[in-house]
């Protein structure tokens, strides 16, 4: 024990050192966490500023490109060479070639132009300058760009010189998908619904996409795109083509709904945590969006975080080594003092607990009486928080099947009770101040003080608390307990006065069974009921026992005992004792009448209330004695019946030759009623007594027919038959042949 204490005390100094090291490590971790969070916030803001500048640059470039295209469109429109293509229906080949060259020059002057269309309504022809084989003249009916015709039909929906995102197919034989921003420059005469002339400039969307990718090259794997106010993609991104509706995505909805200045937020994009930066809408209502994977931004910060973590672990391990080294040498002087204090404290606490239990137990049992003031002083002395003059109640807890539990735990029974008291105290402490008392044997007592004097205790809440106690004890200790509540009293002194009532009420576990919850006030109310012992049932009970009818005796016993469950325990004891006395009287009477030879043992220890827990323990000895009495009487009855049959057979063997031998003569000799003798004989042998007499006479006649020379008449007379004709008829009915034929047959 001393070695264990020494080890425990040495750990105190180790904990001091470890606490110091822990504080350093925790401080380091908290500081690192704050720095990490600040660094992350700074990194996000830096990336946002970079992305915002790039997006604004793209917005500016698109605006500049729009202005350039507008200027170019106007220049084309008013070019003298190109104007011939716009306004004249019939042109010579030289004008067409020269104008076509002008268009090629305009297209080549700007790298982002994919194609230029010049439309003449008079000739219904398109003059096309493209960076592929499409350059030339295409009639309106054969134009490979059918999307432009749809724009011409809805030209009023679009303002001139404004980019129109669209995707279309080009090529007459093998089509190729193209995405571009189309700028219209047109003229309409007299508010006509159809265009007269138009210049169309198509800007390559891939060129703008390339510019957006170049603007975000400082961080890899970012994604830059443009959307309108409805969430329609106005540029291609990594996974969707232009004009794809992506408004159903959560982060797009946030962008659409946000009307503030350019900002950023962190969200999940296609399963990847990302930083999303977007601008305010431009003059076209377009928003410029960039998505950057979050891990790319915080990669270096995460590496720094892990480095700091490894440093903290290193400091912790070094601190552990130092603490283990220093604790042995530094703490030895302190160890002696602490061990001494620990010993004194343990002895005082153990002694205090024993004294407190004895005081509370003696007070409850009435062995020690104190007035309220003295009782309160002693409670304070034992550090009890109970208040003598507060509302209180007592709860008696009895361990079910206690003999079995005692046999199982033996010397650890006190430890088991201590565990039960702790569980019950823990459960009841939210509402009550609690003191738990070991009352000896299978009983424990909880003395409960209300925290709040105005608190009204409902029976349902007490039942709920009791069920929780039973459930916890069953779960942790695998035991069953019965709980009995006293009424709520105004003081602890009043609770002490009703302890015996609570104890008596707990004995009603006999009827309620294991794990029951009882209230003493209900049981005490049973005392007002007057009980009348059923004398007529007792007489029937005695007759059943005397006759050996165990089933009937058991049934009557159950009726008598079943009625007493609704009466006080005093009535229960009286009735059970009275029935025990009745059974003993029956046993003595049977012994006196020689009805049984040896008396069966009747164990009456169940009459003591502390020796039984359920009615089954009381009923079992009764049922056992009923069966034993029945068996003893049956055994004696069987012996008498065998003697009677033997005497009857002896009389028939002796007097078979007497013609006056009959049931009456045998009954007279045995001093019995002929009718009872006849019925009893047939019941025991399954054969009528006259048949037995006739059987005996016929057997004797067969012997005479075999061994003598007497006549048939003489044989009939010698065997007790009153006439030879009756003898003939009875013999033939029995053997199937006449006496004469029988003699001949056996002689042969």
PyMOL commands that set and color helices and strands:
alter all, ss='L'
color gray80, all
select helices_A, chain A and resi 2-78+80-87+93-109+140-142+146-153+155-157+205-215+250-257+294-364+372-381+402-428+459-477+492-497+499-506+509-512+520-528+535-547+550-566+569-592+605-607+609-611+615-655+663-670+674-685+689-707+712-718+724-735+739-747
alter helices_A, ss='H'
color red, helices_A
select strands_A, chain A and resi 113-120+125-130+136-139+164-170+176-187+197-204+223-227+263-269+272-278+287-293+392-399+432-440+443-450+481-485+517-519
alter strands_A, ss='S'
color yellow, strands_A
deselect
rebuild
show_as cartoon
